[in-house]
Amino acid sequence: MAAAGLRGRGGRAAPATVALRLALLLGAALGSVQAAVYFQEQFLDGDNWQKRWMNSKYKPGLGKFKLTAGKFYGDPVRDKGLQTSENSKFYAISSRFKPFSNKGKTLVIQYTVKHEQKIDCGGGYVKIFSSDLDQKNLSADSRYYIMFGPDICGSETKKVHVILNYKNKPHPIKKLIRCKVDGYTHLYTLIIRSDQTYEVKIDNKMVASGNLEDDLDFLPPKKINDPTVRKPTDWDDRIQIDDPNDIKPEDWDEPEYIMDTSTKKPEDWDEAVNGEWHYPMVKNPLHRGEWKPRQIDNPNYRGVWPHPQIDNPNYSPDFNIYSYENISIIGLDIWQVRAGTIFDNFLITDDEVYAEDFGDETWGETKGPEKEMNIKQIEEEQEKERVTEEKYFKQRFKKKLKRKKESGKHR
């Protein structure tokens, strides 16, 4: 579009403009060639996906995946993906690809998730593993490089996980990233760059970004409080204090319990068996609890004391937090109470632009028709319910009318 604005007069492109446009097209072509696509799975070849994906057998009774586009979709073929099919099950499946390292490169992990069952509790995330993973024994205990994607359980947990392994320890992101819960297909993208920055996108829109070192606790803090310095003894950091003019009322101290003198000793009370009879104790309505003076603003408040900081002697920078060697497996290791989630359009690449375009050409093209189909299905179901209900009430009315006629004849 930009090159079209550089035409010469008379509607023909000037020679220099033609050359420029050819250079731009060549550059775009070369750019796409340079993009490294390490893994891409769209499940477009039917049951052949089973040759590329391996089910774990680490324990019996694991949930089974099936290939389907679900109850509603934008395209019956392009929207087919792996769907969880059994309720209250653990699932574990993985696919292997040629090992690579993301050192000095950008790493993009992207896929789509569709919780068409309106999931109440279950995972929708993926895990990235090293080439030495035993796929047949993939489980929650298997060590992973990266865990990324949505997790939902009840009203409290509705977040996107970003967990990176560093020195054999998982480090979750400190930011809360909300996931989508509307039942439609959504595109999740994690970008990790060689400058140690990251970005999380949902539906090709950035929802979180930052620096790995700042937002995940990989390293000790750069600065610490100076242990040789203490807060001055006269530093008052109390926001409020007791009012010295507030005095406890003389009638305040009433016991919490008192004897109920309105009660009489039972006539059948046997002191030899039950012991000496006493009035029962009841709550004292005059009891007011522990007295505390009212609070007032502290006139000597000086704020929070700023503890002087020094460089942390235990801090050592690491400029390779982002990088992993022998990245070779992507897997789904999840638990679901209510099954029905569909995973599709997996992509691992080093090119952010390619990933965004891939998202637009897959999820982007079918999201609209998918929603339209779902709305149409809901409307059809509502119409069926309306017709059924109308038929039911008509039958009831006819029966009632018949009973009235029969009753009239009898009279």
C-alpha positions as CSV (number, residue, x, y, z in Angstrom):
1,M,0.0,0.0,0.0
2,A,2.8,2.4,0.8
3,A,4.6,1.7,-2.5
4,A,1.4,2.4,-4.4
5,G,1.6,6.0,-3.3
6,L,4.9,6.4,-5.1
7,R,3.6,6.2,-8.6
8,G,4.7,8.6,-11.4
9,R,2.2,10.8,-13.3
10,G,-0.2,9.3,-15.8
11,G,-0.8,6.1,-13.7
12,R,2.4,4.4,-14.5
13,A,5.0,3.6,-11.9
14,A,8.3,5.5,-12.2
15,P,11.4,3.2,-12.8
16,A,12.9,4.1,-9.5
17,T,9.6,3.3,-7.8
18,V,9.4,-0.1,-9.5
19,A,12.9,-0.9,-8.3
20,L,11.9,0.2,-4.8
21,R,8.8,-1.9,-4.8
22,L,10.7,-5.0,-6.1
23,A,13.3,-4.4,-3.4
24,L,10.5,-4.3,-0.7
25,L,8.9,-7.5,-2.1
26,L,12.3,-9.2,-2.2
27,G,13.0,-8.1,1.4
28,A,9.7,-9.4,2.6
29,A,10.3,-12.7,0.8
30,L,13.8,-13.1,2.3
31,G,12.4,-12.1,5.7
32,S,9.9,-15.0,5.6
33,V,12.6,-17.4,4.4
34,Q,14.8,-16.4,7.3
35,A,12.1,-17.1,9.9
36,A,12.9,-20.4,11.6
37,V,9.8,-22.5,12.2
38,Y,10.8,-25.2,14.7
39,F,7.3,-26.7,15.1
40,Q,4.0,-26.1,13.5
41,E,0.9,-28.3,14.0
42,Q,-2.6,-27.6,12.6
43,F,-3.9,-31.2,12.4
44,L,-4.9,-30.9,8.7
45,D,-4.1,-34.5,7.7
46,G,-6.7,-36.4,9.6
47,D,-5.6,-39.3,11.8
48,N,-1.9,-38.9,10.9
49,W,-1.5,-36.7,13.9
50,Q,-1.3,-39.9,16.0
51,K,2.1,-40.6,14.3
52,R,3.5,-37.3,15.6
53,W,2.0,-37.2,19.1
54,M,2.7,-39.7,21.8
55,N,0.4,-40.4,24.7
56,S,2.0,-40.8,28.1
57,K,1.6,-44.1,29.9
58,Y,3.0,-43.1,33.3
59,K,-0.1,-44.4,35.0
60,P,-3.4,-46.1,33.9
61,G,-6.6,-44.3,33.4
62,L,-5.2,-41.1,31.7
63,G,-7.7,-39.1,29.7
64,K,-7.9,-39.6,25.9
65,F,-7.7,-36.9,23.2
66,K,-9.8,-36.9,20.1
67,L,-9.5,-34.9,16.9
68,T,-12.5,-32.6,16.4
69,A,-13.6,-29.1,15.5
70,G,-16.1,-29.2,18.4
71,K,-19.8,-28.3,18.5
72,F,-19.3,-25.0,16.8
73,Y,-16.5,-23.7,14.6
74,G,-15.4,-21.3,11.9
75,D,-14.2,-24.0,9.5
76,P,-14.9,-27.8,9.9
77,V,-11.3,-28.8,8.8
78,R,-9.1,-25.9,9.8
79,D,-10.5,-25.7,13.3
80,K,-9.9,-29.4,14.1
81,G,-7.6,-29.9,17.1
82,L,-6.9,-32.1,20.1
83,Q,-9.9,-32.2,22.4
84,T,-10.1,-33.6,25.9
85,S,-12.9,-36.2,26.0
86,E,-13.3,-37.5,29.5
87,N,-14.3,-35.7,32.7
88,S,-12.1,-35.6,35.9
89,K,-9.0,-37.0,34.2
90,F,-5.3,-36.2,33.9
91,Y,-4.0,-35.8,30.3
92,A,-0.5,-36.2,29.1
93,I,0.6,-36.1,25.4
94,S,3.6,-34.7,23.6
95,S,5.2,-34.2,20.2
96,R,8.9,-34.2,19.3
97,F,10.7,-32.0,16.8
98,K,14.3,-31.3,15.8
99,P,16.3,-29.9,18.8
100,F,17.4,-26.3,18.8
101,S,18.7,-23.6,21.0
102,N,17.2,-20.1,21.3
103,K,20.5,-18.6,22.4
104,G,20.9,-15.2,20.7
105,K,17.4,-15.5,19.2
106,T,13.8,-14.7,19.9
107,L,11.6,-17.6,21.0
108,V,7.9,-17.5,20.2
109,I,5.5,-20.1,21.6
110,Q,1.9,-19.8,20.2
111,Y,-1.2,-21.9,20.1
112,T,-5.0,-21.6,20.3
113,V,-7.3,-22.8,23.2
114,K,-11.0,-23.2,23.0
115,H,-12.9,-24.0,26.3
116,E,-16.2,-24.7,24.5
117,Q,-17.5,-26.5,27.6
118,K,-17.2,-23.3,29.6
119,I,-14.5,-25.0,31.8
120,D,-14.9,-24.7,35.6
121,C,-11.6,-26.2,36.6
122,G,-8.7,-27.4,34.5
123,G,-5.6,-26.4,32.7
124,G,-5.2,-25.1,29.1
125,Y,-1.4,-24.6,29.1
126,V,1.5,-26.1,27.2
127,K,4.9,-27.2,28.4
128,I,8.2,-27.0,26.5
129,F,10.8,-29.8,27.2
130,S,14.4,-30.7,26.5
131,S,15.2,-33.5,24.1
132,D,16.0,-35.9,26.9
133,L,12.3,-36.1,28.1
134,D,10.9,-39.7,28.3
135,Q,7.7,-39.1,26.5
136,K,6.1,-42.4,27.6
137,N,6.4,-41.3,31.2
138,L,5.4,-37.6,30.8
139,S,3.8,-36.4,34.0
140,A,3.4,-33.4,36.3
141,D,6.8,-34.4,37.8
142,S,8.6,-34.2,34.4
143,R,11.1,-31.3,34.4
144,Y,10.2,-28.7,31.8
145,Y,11.8,-25.5,30.4
146,I,8.7,-23.4,30.0
147,M,5.1,-23.6,31.0
148,F,2.7,-21.2,29.4
149,G,-1.0,-20.7,29.0
150,P,-4.4,-20.4,30.7
151,D,-5.4,-22.1,33.9
152,I,-9.0,-21.9,35.3
153,C,-10.4,-23.2,38.6
154,G,-13.5,-21.7,40.2
155,S,-13.9,-17.9,40.5
156,E,-10.5,-17.2,41.9
157,T,-8.1,-18.9,39.4
158,K,-8.5,-17.4,35.9
159,K,-4.9,-16.6,34.9
160,V,-2.2,-17.2,32.3
161,H,0.8,-19.1,33.5
162,V,4.3,-17.9,32.5
163,I,6.8,-20.2,34.3
164,L,10.4,-20.5,33.3
165,N,12.9,-23.0,34.6
166,Y,16.2,-21.6,35.8
167,K,18.9,-23.8,37.4
168,N,16.4,-26.6,37.7
169,K,13.8,-24.5,39.6
170,P,10.5,-23.2,38.2
171,H,10.0,-19.4,38.5
172,P,6.5,-18.1,37.9
173,I,5.8,-14.6,36.8
174,K,4.9,-12.1,39.5
175,K,2.3,-10.4,37.4
176,L,-1.3,-11.5,37.3
177,I,-2.4,-12.0,33.6
178,R,-6.1,-12.8,33.2
179,C,-7.2,-15.4,30.6
180,K,-10.3,-15.6,28.4
181,V,-13.3,-17.6,29.8
182,D,-16.0,-17.0,27.2
183,G,-16.0,-20.5,25.5
184,Y,-14.6,-19.3,22.1
185,T,-11.2,-20.0,20.5
186,H,-8.4,-17.7,21.7
187,L,-4.8,-17.2,20.5
188,Y,-2.1,-17.3,23.2
189,T,1.5,-16.1,22.4
190,L,4.6,-15.9,24.6
191,I,7.6,-14.1,23.2
192,I,11.0,-14.4,24.9
193,R,13.8,-12.2,23.4
194,S,17.5,-12.4,23.7
195,D,17.6,-9.0,25.4
196,Q,15.8,-10.8,28.3
197,T,12.5,-9.0,27.7
198,Y,9.2,-10.9,27.2
199,E,5.8,-10.3,26.0
200,V,2.5,-12.1,26.4
201,K,-0.2,-11.6,23.8
202,I,-3.8,-12.8,23.7
203,D,-5.6,-12.7,20.4
204,N,-2.5,-10.9,18.9
205,K,-2.8,-8.1,21.4
206,M,-0.2,-7.4,24.1
207,V,-1.5,-8.0,27.6
208,A,1.8,-8.1,29.5
209,S,5.4,-7.3,29.0
210,G,8.6,-6.6,30.9
211,N,12.1,-7.8,31.8
212,L,12.6,-11.4,32.9
213,E,14.9,-10.5,35.7
214,D,12.5,-7.9,37.1
215,D,9.3,-9.9,36.8
216,L,10.5,-13.4,37.7
217,D,12.6,-14.1,40.8
218,F,15.6,-15.7,39.0
219,L,18.4,-13.8,40.8
220,P,18.9,-12.2,44.2
221,P,18.0,-8.5,44.3
222,K,20.6,-6.1,43.0
223,K,20.1,-3.9,46.1
224,I,19.6,-4.8,49.8
225,N,19.1,-2.8,53.0
226,D,22.4,-1.7,54.6
227,P,22.7,-4.0,57.6
228,T,25.0,-1.6,59.4
229,V,22.3,1.2,59.5
230,R,19.4,1.1,61.9
231,K,16.3,3.2,62.2
232,P,16.8,6.2,64.5
233,T,15.2,5.6,67.9
234,D,13.2,8.8,67.7
235,W,11.7,8.0,64.3
236,D,8.0,7.7,64.7
237,D,6.3,5.8,61.9
238,R,3.0,5.2,63.6
239,I,0.2,6.7,61.4
240,Q,-2.3,6.7,64.3
241,I,-2.0,6.6,68.1
242,D,-4.2,6.3,71.1
243,D,-6.0,9.5,72.1
244,P,-4.4,10.4,75.5
245,N,-7.6,12.4,76.4
246,D,-9.9,9.4,75.9
247,I,-10.7,7.9,79.3
248,K,-12.4,4.6,80.0
249,P,-16.0,5.1,81.4
250,E,-16.4,4.0,85.0
251,D,-19.3,1.6,84.1
252,W,-17.4,-0.1,81.4
253,D,-16.1,-3.2,83.2
254,E,-19.0,-5.6,83.2
255,P,-18.4,-9.4,83.3
256,E,-18.9,-11.3,80.1
257,Y,-21.1,-13.9,81.8
258,I,-23.6,-13.6,84.8
259,M,-25.8,-16.1,86.7
260,D,-29.3,-16.5,85.5
261,T,-31.2,-16.1,88.8
262,S,-34.5,-16.5,87.0
263,T,-33.8,-20.2,86.7
264,K,-35.1,-22.6,89.4
265,K,-33.4,-25.8,90.5
266,P,-35.2,-28.8,89.0
267,E,-37.4,-30.7,91.4
268,D,-35.7,-34.0,90.5
269,W,-32.2,-32.7,91.0
270,D,-30.2,-35.3,93.0
271,E,-27.2,-33.6,94.6
272,A,-25.8,-37.1,95.5
273,V,-25.7,-37.9,91.8
274,N,-25.3,-34.5,90.1
275,G,-23.5,-32.5,92.8
276,E,-24.5,-29.1,94.2
277,W,-26.8,-27.2,91.9
278,H,-25.8,-23.7,90.7
279,Y,-27.5,-21.1,88.7
280,P,-26.5,-21.4,85.0
281,M,-24.3,-18.8,83.4
282,V,-25.6,-16.7,80.5
283,K,-24.1,-13.9,78.4
284,N,-24.2,-10.5,80.1
285,P,-26.0,-8.0,77.9
286,L,-24.1,-5.2,79.6
287,H,-20.7,-6.6,78.7
288,R,-19.0,-4.3,76.2
289,G,-15.7,-6.2,75.7
290,E,-12.2,-4.9,76.1
291,W,-12.0,-1.1,76.3
292,K,-9.6,0.6,73.8
293,P,-9.0,4.3,73.5
294,R,-10.1,5.9,70.2
295,Q,-7.4,6.4,67.6
296,I,-6.2,9.8,66.4
297,D,-3.7,11.0,63.7
298,N,-0.2,10.9,65.1
299,P,1.1,14.5,65.1
300,N,4.7,13.2,65.2
301,Y,4.3,10.8,62.2
302,R,7.4,11.0,59.9
303,G,6.4,8.5,57.3
304,V,8.1,5.2,56.5
305,W,11.8,5.3,57.3
306,P,13.8,5.0,54.1
307,H,16.3,2.2,54.9
308,P,19.6,3.1,53.1
309,Q,20.5,0.4,50.5
310,I,23.7,-1.0,49.2
311,D,24.8,-3.3,46.3
312,N,24.0,-6.9,47.1
313,P,27.3,-8.8,47.4
314,N,25.4,-12.0,46.5
315,Y,24.0,-10.6,43.2
316,S,25.7,-11.7,40.0
317,P,24.1,-10.8,36.6
318,D,23.2,-13.5,34.2
319,F,22.6,-12.5,30.6
320,N,21.5,-16.0,29.6
321,I,18.4,-16.4,31.7
322,Y,16.3,-16.5,28.5
323,S,18.2,-19.2,26.7
324,Y,17.7,-23.0,26.6
325,E,19.6,-25.8,24.9
326,N,18.1,-28.8,23.0
327,I,14.5,-27.5,23.0
328,S,12.8,-30.5,21.4
329,I,9.3,-31.4,22.8
330,I,6.0,-29.6,23.3
331,G,3.5,-31.3,25.6
332,L,0.1,-31.0,27.2
333,D,0.2,-32.2,30.8
334,I,-3.1,-31.1,32.4
335,W,-6.0,-32.0,34.7
336,Q,-9.6,-31.2,33.7
337,V,-12.8,-31.6,35.8
338,R,-15.1,-31.0,32.8
339,A,-13.6,-32.1,29.5
340,G,-14.0,-30.4,26.1
341,T,-11.0,-28.1,25.6
342,I,-9.6,-28.0,22.1
343,F,-5.9,-27.2,21.4
344,D,-4.8,-26.2,17.9
345,N,-2.5,-24.1,15.7
346,F,0.7,-24.9,17.6
347,L,3.7,-22.8,16.5
348,I,7.3,-22.5,17.8
349,T,9.4,-20.0,15.8
350,D,12.0,-17.3,16.2
351,D,10.0,-14.7,14.2
352,E,7.4,-12.5,15.9
353,V,6.0,-11.2,12.6
354,Y,5.6,-14.7,11.2
355,A,3.8,-15.8,14.4
356,E,1.4,-12.8,14.2
357,D,0.6,-13.5,10.6
358,F,0.1,-17.2,11.3
359,G,-2.3,-16.2,14.1
360,D,-4.2,-13.9,11.7
361,E,-4.4,-16.6,9.0
362,T,-5.7,-19.3,11.3
363,W,-7.5,-18.0,14.4
364,G,-8.1,-14.6,12.8
365,E,-10.0,-16.0,9.8
366,T,-12.2,-18.5,11.7
367,K,-13.0,-16.6,14.9
368,G,-15.9,-14.6,13.3
369,P,-17.7,-17.6,11.7
370,E,-17.2,-19.6,14.9
371,K,-19.0,-17.0,16.9
372,E,-21.8,-16.7,14.3
373,M,-22.3,-20.5,14.3
374,N,-22.5,-20.6,18.1
375,I,-25.0,-17.7,18.3
376,K,-27.1,-19.4,15.6
377,Q,-27.1,-22.7,17.5
378,I,-28.1,-20.9,20.7
379,E,-31.0,-19.2,18.9
380,E,-32.1,-22.6,17.4
381,E,-32.0,-24.3,20.8
382,Q,-34.0,-21.5,22.3
383,E,-36.6,-21.8,19.5
384,K,-36.8,-25.5,20.1
385,E,-37.3,-24.9,23.8
386,R,-40.0,-22.3,23.1
387,V,-41.9,-24.7,20.7
388,T,-41.6,-27.6,23.2
389,E,-42.9,-25.4,26.0
390,E,-45.7,-24.0,23.9
391,K,-46.7,-27.5,22.9
392,Y,-46.7,-28.6,26.5
393,F,-49.0,-25.8,27.7
394,K,-51.3,-26.4,24.8
395,Q,-51.7,-30.0,25.8
396,R,-52.3,-29.0,29.4
397,F,-54.9,-26.5,28.3
398,K,-56.7,-29.2,26.2
399,K,-56.7,-31.7,29.0
400,K,-58.0,-29.1,31.4
401,L,-60.8,-28.1,28.9
402,K,-61.7,-31.8,28.4
403,R,-62.0,-32.3,32.2
404,K,-64.3,-29.2,32.4
405,K,-66.5,-30.6,29.7
406,E,-66.7,-34.0,31.3
407,S,-67.4,-32.5,34.7
408,G,-70.3,-30.4,33.1
409,K,-71.9,-33.4,31.5
410,H,-71.7,-35.3,34.8
411,R,-73.5,-32.4,36.7
